[in-house]
Every structure is written in structure tokens, then in C-alpha cells.
Amino acid sequence: MNSRLLIVEDDLGLRVQLRWIFERFEIAVAGDREGALAEVRRFEPGVVMLDLGLPPDPAGVSEGYRTLAEILTIAPTIKVIVVTGHNDRGNAVRAIGMGAYDFYEKPIDPEILALMVGRAGRLNWLEAENRKLSSAASTSPFRELIAVSPEMLKVCRTVEKLGPTDATTLILGESGTGKEILVRILHSLSDRTDKKLVAINCAAIPENLLESELFGYEKGAFTGAVKSTPGKIELAEGGLLFLDEIGDLPLALQCKLLRFLQERVIERVGGRREIPVDVRVVCATHQDLLALIKEGHFREDLYYRINETSIVVPPLRARGGDAVVLARAFLRRFAMQHKRPIRGFTANALRLIEQYSWPGNVRELENRIKRAVIMADGTELSPEDLDLDDTLAPQEPFNLREIRDRAEQRAIQRAMIITENNISRTADLLGVTRPTLYNLMKKHDLSC
């Protein structure tokens, strides 16, 4: 357990008394804001006892609040116990809202105060241990992928199977779903992990430059080609070549890429020599390649060549539970990165995160959380901080009886539409008797 306690108190006599109460702790003391901040950096306490009445405003709370905010900015994981005067709960509650762990009203009761500080120290230690375990887990190839939904767990199992192979893989999914992360995991699971992962975005490079970027060029191949230069495919020798947005590859280059995938040799622009290249190829796109084939914009033979195996990444809206888990992970990361005392989300914010459609997928969620962490004034992110409109998300119930009744009503309505309000056929379709169906219709106020 972290047994380091920082006491921030301007009353010398009270500091001596507190030292006696907490003799089993390692103690550091400070009498003002500057001293407190210096000790936080030097001593790295797990718990801080902070009197809000500090000089130059010992009769007020302004300096105490400022000290609290700066302590949590320096070390957001510290547990700060605010010490207030009798009947001063308003200031104590405000301090809790700013991120303080707890508050204690004077006069001092040694037994209760020792218990409170001990609990805070133990919680600080447990959270630190949890962060260590999370850090140890970061050595896993799947450390970048945060998912709990069955849909994404299925994707993980597919990646785990494909990782050790050399199969050419096509990853399909909307923009922002995390296709690049899956490519990095495939690489880390392969026998080629000690070699390069070379990525090229086929949509980001002008068509007249893309061929030389992919295949390289020989000296004198065109104006400005003053020396022979290998392309991305050659640079990936022995490793993995990632062709992002393969659907945007020009038709003229699709034929040349197809030959490379078939023969595993390339010719540089302006060259005649065949160069063998040993790489694993992974492609990704957010486009419907079959539709592009029908429109004549993508070669069918190339599609089947890059699609030896495929991974379909579902959008965030189809990954039940993932949005909330991802949001919490992003909050922890950005709060630590930007040294912000943000502890979590309001209940309403979590409901909206779960129910919002997230058209920009994980990337949109990440950006919203980052912006909210930087701009928020409180210690919990609200719908306003996340710029989510409370009126756009339906109020989904958690009560099981209410959920069951809604599902029951929808099922009866669907069955009646299909059977054109024929009671006998509706009852057969639902697997109930006619009297039971009449009772259910009465219960839900439905009529033929």
C-alpha cells in the first residue's frame, strides 16, 4: 500500500497533532500552495489531507480550491481528503465535484480520520496495481483492440487464426472502425513480426505517382528520376505490405498489382529486370468491391486474388456494449495524457454513448472523448461536454418487465401485419392459443 501522506495545513499545532495520529505513515507537510505542489512532485504521496483555508486567504477557500485543482492536474490519481470547518458542507461538496476523494469536518477525531486516510491509501494502491496489470497486459498483440461485443470477439478469433499464416487478407469495414489496428495485430502474430510493416494509402497518392510509389523506378525513368529507387513493395521484403483503400486503386495499376500477386515479382518503372519479393499482402477498404466490379471500376480477378481470406469489421453501432467500454478507456487515456481530473461519465452521458449511432465509428468516439476531456469543467463528462443531443436518443428501459412487454407488443403487431389481422393465423404464428392472444391484445390495447 502507498503509505505516503502529505498534510497541507497552515496551523503548526494541528500539523504536530496530525503527525502523531498518522505515525504509521510516511509524512510530508506543507503550509501553503507552493509548498504543497513541491511536495506532490518530490514526495509522490498516495493521499493528501488538504485544509481549504490556506494563506494568503486563511479565512476563505479560494487558495484551497486552487491548490486542489493544481494537485489533481499534476497527479490525477492522488486521493485528496479535504478538511473543512464545522457546518461547511457546501464547500466540501464543491471540492468533491472538483475531484476530491472525500471530506472531513473539524474538529479532529483521530480514529475516524485515520480510518478515512487508510481507506484512501489502500484505494490508491489498488488502482496503481490495476494500472500495472493493465500495463503488463499491453504486451499482448491485442493490446490496442478494446472489445467486449460478440461481433468483435468473433473478429478477434478470426485474426488469431489468420495471424500465423501468409494468406492474402482483405479487411472490410466502414471508415473509423479500426481496420489499421487489425493489420498491426496480424503482423505481430505472424512469423514476420521482426520485419517491416509497410503501409500505403491508395487513395492518398495522385494516380501519376502511385505506380512509382508501389513499384519503384529506375534512374532516368522520368524527369527527376536521378537515381534508382525501390518502391513500397520492395521495402516490405520479408514483412507485411498493407494496401489501404484498395478500392481506390486505378484500373491501370490493378493489372500490374494482379501480376505481382500471382508471380511475386515486380518490375520498377522504366526497368526490365524482374525483382522477386517475399511479402504478405493485406488490403483494406470501406467500399463495396462487388458493386465496383459491376460498375467496371474494379477487376474481378484481382478481387478474388486479394480475398483469399477476409475479415469484416462491424460498425460501432452494431457492436453492443463496445461504445461504453471504449469511451471509458479513451477517458482514462486522455485524462492521464492531458493531466485532467476527469473521473468518469454522468449516467445520462453513458446512456447516450450506448444509444448514439456513431456514424464516424470509433474514430468519432475517440475524438469526442478527447475534446470533452480537454474542455470539461467538472470531473464527470456530461452529454453537453460530449456534444450529444439528449433528445435524439430513445429512452431505452432497463426494467425487464417493461422490456418484455415492449417486445411482446411488437411481436403481436408484426404477426398481425403478416397475417392481415387474421386471429387464428396470428395465434398459430405466435405459438399461442386464440384466448391467450385475445388476452394479450387486450393487455397491450391492440385491435384487429
N, C-alpha and C positions, 0 to 999 in steps of 0.2 A: 504494500500500500504506500502511496505517496504521503509521507508524514511531514512534509514541509508546509508550515503555516506562516503566512505573512499577516501581521497585525498592523492595521493602519489606524492610528489613534493619536490625537494630539495631546491627550491628558497623560502626563508622565506617570501619575499614581495608578491610573487604570491599566496602563501598559504593564506595570510591575505585577499587578494582580492577575492579569491575563497570562503572563508568563508562568505564574505559579499554577494556574488552572491547567495549562497545556504543557506541563513539564515533560510529558512523553513524546511531544512533537519537537521537530527541529523548528526553531522560531527565528523569524526575522521581523524587525519592527520598522515603522516609518511614521513620521508625524505630519507629513504633508503630501501633496500630489506628486511633486517631483521625486521625492524620496521613495514613494510607493512604486512609481513606474521604474525607477532604477533597480529596486529590489526584485520586481517582477522579472526583469531581464536577467539579473545576476543570479538570483536565488532559485528561480523557476518553481514557485510554490504550487502545490496542488489545490490549496484552499487559501482564500483571502478573507479576513474579517475587516470590514470597511465601515468606519464611522462616517456618516454623511456630513457631519459638522467639522469641516477641516479649515484651517487658515488658508487664505485671508478672509473666509466667511464662516467662522466657527459657530455663529448663531443661526446660520442658514444652511441650505443644502446644495447650493449651486456648485461649489467646489467638489462636493462628494459625488454628485452626478457626473461631473466632468471626469473625475478620477475613475469612476466605474466604467464609463464609456471607453476611456483610453486603455484601461486594463484589458477589457474584453476585445479590443481591437488588436492589442499586442498578442494576447493568448486567449482565444475564444473558448478553450476547453477548461480554463480555470473556474472553480466553483467559488463564487463571491457571495459571502453572507453579509448582508447589510445590517448594521447595528443602528437603531433609531431610538429616539426618546419615547417616553410613555405617551400613549394616545397619538402616535404619529403614523398611523397605519396608511394614510393616504400617500405619504412619501415612500413608504415601504412597498406598497403595491406598484407605484410608478417605477421603482427600482427593479422590481420583478419583471415588469414589462420591458425594461431595457436589457434584460438578460441576466440579472442577479439570480443565484441559485435559491436563496431563501432570505428571510429577515428575522431579526431578533430584537425585541423591545427591552430597553433598560428598565429596571435595574438588573444587574447580572445575577443569574442563578448558575453557579459553576457546573452542577450536574447536568442540567438541560443543555447548556451551551456546549459542554464537552461532547455530549451525545450528538448534537447537531453537527459540530465540526467533524467528528469521527465519521458520521454517515457521509458527509460531503467528500471527505478524503477517500473513503472506500469507493464511492461512485466515480470519482476522478480516476482512481486506479483501474477500476473495471473497464471504464471507457478507453483508457490507454492500452490495456491488454487487448481489448477488442480491435483497436486500430493496428496493433502489432500482428494479430492473427490475420486481419484483412490484408496487411502488407505482405505477410508470408504467402497468402493465397494469390498474391499478384504475380507469382512466378508461374501460375497456371497459364496454358495457352489461351484459355477462355477468359482471362482476367479483364479484358476490355468489353466483354459481352455481358450485359446485365439483362437477365430474362427469367421470368417465372411462369409465363403462359405456356400451355401445352403446344401451341403453334410454334413458338420459338425453341422450346425444348426438342421438338422434332427436328428443327433446323440444326440444332447443336449435334444431335445424334448423326445426322447426315454428314455434317462437316467432319465429325470424328472418324467416320468410316472412310471418307474421301481423302482426308489429310495425308495418310501414308502412301497414297497411290500417286501415279503420274498421269491420271486421266485428265484430259482436257475438260474443263468445267465451265458451265455457263451459269452465272448468278443473275436471277431476275428479281426485280422489285422496284417499287417507286423510289424516287429521289428522297434521300434523307433517312432511309431505313437501316443503314449500316452495312451496306454491301462491302465497303472497303475493309471494315473490321473483319469480316469473314475471310477475306483474301489473306489478311495478315495471319489469321489463325490457321488457315490451310497451309501457309508457308511454314509456320512454326511447328506444325505437326508432321511435316514431311522430312525426308532424308536430305532435303536440300536447304535446311534451315541455316546452315553455315555459309550459304552462297547468297547472292544478291536477290532482292525482290525489286524488280524494275517495273514501274508503272507509267503508263502513258494514257492521257485522256484524248480519245479520238475526236471529240467534239471541240476541244480547246485549241487545236493547232490548225492553221489555214491549210486547205487542201493541197496547195502547191508546195508546202513544206513537209507535209505529213509523211510522204514516201521516204524522203531522206532522213527524217527523224526515226522512222521504223527500221529502215534497211541500211542506213548509212550511205556514204558516197565516196567515190574515188577522186583523187586530185584532178582538177580540170574538168570535172563532170558538168559544171555550170559556172557562170561568172561568180567569183568569190570563193570557189572551192580550191583553196590554196594548198590543202593537204588532205590526204585520205582520212576519213573519219568514220568509225564504226557507229551503227545505229543502236537503238534501244534493244533490238532483238539480240544482237551480238553481245551487248553489255550484260545481258541477263544470262550468259553462258553458265550452265551448271545450276542455275537457280530457277526463279519463277518470273514469268512475264505476265503482267496484268494489263489487259486491254480494256480500259473503262469506256463506257458509252460506245460499244462496238456497233450499235445500230446506226451511228453517225459516220461510219467508215465509208468513204466514197466508193462507188461501184468499181472504178478503175483499179483501186487498191485491193478490193475484195478478192479479185482473181489472183493477185500476187501473194496475198496472205494465205489463200487456199493452197497454193503450191507449196509454200513453206510448211504448212501444217501437214501436208501429205508426204513431202520429201525430207523435211527437216534440214533444208539447205536454203541459203539466201544468196542473192547477187546484189551487191551495192549499186546504187545509181551510178551509171557510167562505167560499170565494171563488167567483166565477162567471167570472172572466176567464181565458182560455186564454193560457198563457205558453209561447212556443216555447223549446226548449232544444236546443242542439247539443252533444251529448256522445257519446263512445264508451263502450259498456257492456261490462264484463267481469264475469262471475259465476263463483262457485266453490262447490263443496260436496263434502263427504266422503260424502254419502248417494247411494243408488241411486235416481235420479229416476224411472226407468221403473217400479221397484217402487212408488214413491209414487203414480205415476199410476194403477196398477192398484188400489191401495188407496183411491183417491179423495182423496188428500191433496195432489196437485199437478196443475195444469191441463196437459193435453196440448198445447194450442195455445201456452201460454207456454213449455213445454219446447222446442218447435221454433223459437220466436222467439228464445230466448236461445242456442240451439245452432246458429247459422249456421255456426260453426266450433268445434272442440273440441280440447282438449289433455288427454290422460290422463297423469297423473304417476304413475309406478310407485312402489310402496313401497320402502323402503331394502333390504329383504330380497331384492328382485328386481333389484337394481342391482349386478351383480357388480363388486367392486373399489372401489366408491364409499365404502363404510363406512371402509375403512382410509385412503383419501385424505382424506376429511372429518375423520376423527379426528386425523390429523397437522396439518391446517390449524387445527382448533379448539385443539389443544395449543399451537401456535405463538402463536396469538392470545391465549389466556388466560395463557400463561406470561409474555408481554410485558406484558399488561394488569395482571396481579397481581404482576409482578416476582418470579417464582418460577423457580428454576434447574432446571426440568424440561426434559430433552433429548429424550426420546422414550419408546418403549414397550418392555417386555420382549417377547421373541419369543412367549411364551405369550399375552400380552395381545393382540398383533396377531392371533394365530390365533383367539382368542375374539371379537374385534371383527368379524372376517371371517365367522365362522360363527354368531354370535348372530342371532336373528330380528328384533330391534329392533321390537317391537310399537308403540312410540311414535315410530318413524321417526327422521328427522334431529333432531327436537327432543329426543328422549330421548338420542340420542348426544351432542348438544351439552351437555345438562345434566350427563350423567355425566362428560364430559371436564372441564367447568368445576369440578365438585365435586372431582374427583380432583386436578386441578392445585393447587387451594387447600389440600387436606388432606394430600397425599402428603408423606412424609418423605424419600424418595430422589430421585434425578434421573431415574429411569425409572418410568413408570406400570405397575403390575402388575395382574393380574386382581383382586386384593384391593382395590387402590385404586379400580378401576372397578366394584367390587361385581358382578363377573361370576363365576358358578359354573363352575369348570373341569370339573365332572362332567357338565354339561348339554350341552356341545358335543362332537360326534363328532370323533375324531382323523382328519381327512382327510389322506391321504398326498400327498406331493409327488413321490414316485418314480414315473416314467412307467410302468415295468413293472407296478408294483402297481396303479396307476390303470387301466391297460389290462386287467389280469386281472380286477379287480372288475367293470368294465363288461362284459367278455366273459361272466362268470358270470351277471350279472343278465340279459343279453340271452338266454342259453340258458334260464334259468329262466322268463322271461316267455314265450318261444316255446313251451316245453313245456306251460305252463299253457293257452295259447291252443289248442294242438293236442291237448290232453288226452293228453300223453305219446306221441303218435304220432311215431315216429322219422323216418319218411320225410317227413311233412309238416313236422316241425320243421326238418329239414335243408333242405327247399325254402324255408321261410320265412326261414332264416338265410343262404341262398345258399351252402351248403357241401355237400359230399358226405356220404353216411352214414358212411364210415370216418373222415372228418375230425371229424364230430360225435361219434362214439364216443370218439375220442382226446381231444376237448375235455371230454367228460363225465367221462372218467377223470382228466384233469388237475385238474378242479375238484371231484372226488369227488361227482358227481351221478349219480342213478339214476332210472330210469323209475318 
